Amino acid sequence: MDKKFRIYRNTFDMDYNKHFEGAFCQGNGYQFLRATFEEGIDGEEQGEIYTREFKSVTTEKQRCAITKWGTYIPTIMGNNPQLNEVIINLPYFMDFNLLADGEKLSMNRCDISDFSMVLNLKNGCLTRTFTFNTKSGSTIKAKYERFPSKKNKHLFVQKITYKAENRDTNIEITSGIDTNVTTNGFNHFMEISTTTNDDSITVVSKSDMGNTITQSSYLTCDKEQVNIIDNKFLSQIWIMKI
């Protein structure tokens, strides 16, 4: 495909990370997702509560978060005490964490090489690849792919592949839906309920403007999983060797 239909990011620089999250944003006309890493950035709180003293774009002192999850449906609004009606940040349904021989993958803490991120403007697919060099001596090739369906506006598809290049590696995968998110430092969710079954997890959230949002994650893996539910995070866990 002609390169003019692709946006590339070939280096990982934390100073520009939030910029690229916006530049590589995906959407299908109904739902939109910032290009944040599925595993997040270690030490960056997504559910922080704070008061935003909005003045103007020139006088307001902006917060300097290096990453911010963003899951939006433009018609889902909320009431912010300072900003009035705003489009709210919905629970993050792409959460996916990796432990390799006990080491948690985080782009800002781990030894990462061969980083690449490409947004295909023809089919909407975002692809991230890199090599995770663990402290235990494993070399893991990682590939993350995701896209919003144009045919089914409610569907977002995600595929993640790990391959240990040089030795057997014990890994633990946690995938789920994180409801611990805020919008401009304010929590807009009045009620949250969670359910699980054999192959899916579901979160139903009610906003402060009466909107009810149902999000489900359907997960497939050739290993047996364990379901975990707490008041902020609904997840499934797989433990295996690669």
Secondary structure, 3 states (H helix, E strand, C coil): CCHHHEEEECCCCHHHHHHHHHHCCEECCCCEECCCCCCCCCCCCCCCCCCCCCCCCCCCCCCCCCCCCCEECCCCEEEECCCEEEECCCCEEEEEEEEECCEECCCCCCEEEEEEEEEECCCCCEEEEEEEECCCCCEEEEEEEEEECCCCCCCEEEEEEEEECCCCCEEEEEEEEECCCCECCECCEEEEEEEECCCEEEEEEEECCCCEEEEEEECCCCCCEEEEECCCEEEEEEEEEC
